[in-house]
Amino acid sequence: MDIYFLALVLLSIAGMIESRCSTPGLRPEYEPADRAFRFLGRAAFGMWLALILFGFWKLEWWQPVAGVVGSLAANALVLQYGIRPYWPGVAMGLAMLGLGLTSKIFFQAF
């Protein structure tokens, strides 16, 4: 599996979970953890958009298209299971892993 595709899917899931967990019961109760959850989710979404633009700029056209389709499919699979109380922790972990993979992609490209 291409690291580009994996990073897109991980960042997409993390950003989607952050946007779906808007109710206070699904967000971390500890204020600094809540801020980190919100920051990581929004950073994941921003990097997802940046990776798509980077893909159209530097890669073949089908790679970012496949990444977007794979991201939408992964989001649909996660949403199919419904909201879970452990989502914030999963989202923060996926966001950190996706951001790390994104930094590797950008360091290798530039």
N, C-alpha and C positions, 0 to 999 in steps of 0.2 A: 504494500500500500504506500502510495506516495505521501511524503510528509506534508506536502501542500494540502492535499485533500483531507488528511487527518486533522490538521490545524483548523481548516475551515469548519469541519463538522464539530469539533470540540468547542470552538469559539461560538458557533451558532447555538449549540445547546445551552451553553453557559449564559449567553445573552437572553435567550428565550426564557429560561428559568427565572432570571432576575426580573424580567418584565412581567411574568405571570404571578410572581409572589408579591403582589401588592398589598395583601391583607396583613395586618400586624402579627397575626398568629403564625404566619409562614415565614416571617423575617426573623433574624436573630434578635433575641431580647437585649443582649448586651450592646450598648450604643456603638462602641468602636467596631464591633463585629458587624453591625448593621451597615455602618459606613463603608467598611471594607467590602462587604457583600455588594452594595450598590456600586462602589467604584469598580470592582472587578467585573461585574456584569456589564457595565457601560463601556469599560475599556475593551472587554471581549467583543462587544458589538462593533465598536469603532475599528478594532483591528480586523474583524471579519470583513468590514467594508473595504479597509485598506488592502487586505489580501486579495479581494476580488479585483480591485483596480490594478494591483500589482500583477495579477495573473493575466489580465487582458493586455497589459503593457509588455511583460517579459516572457510569457509562456504561450503555448499554442492556445487557440481560442476555445478548444473543447475542454481544457482543464478547468478554467474557472466556471464554465457552464456546468460541468459534471460536479464541481464542488458545491455550487448553489443547489442543484437538484439533490445531491446527497445530503446537504444541510437541511433542506425542507423535509426530506424523507426521515432523517433522524429526529427532527423536531416533532413530526407527526407520530413517530413511535414513542417518544417520551411523553407526549401529551395523551396518548392512548391509555397510559397507565394511571392517569389522574394525578392530582396534586398530593404530594407526600411530605411529611414533616422534615425529612432529611434532605430535601432539595437544596436548601441554601448551602449546606456543606459540600454537596456534590457539585453544585454550580461553581463555588469558589475553587475547588480542586481542578475542575475542568478548565476554568478560566486561567488558572496559573499554568497548567500544562499547555494549553493552547497558546498562551502568550509566550511561553518559553520556546515552543516550536516555531512560532512566528519570528521571534528574534533570531533563531537559528537560520531560518529561511532568508531573512533580510541580511544577516551577516555574510552568508554564503553568496548572495546575489551582488552585494556591493562590497 
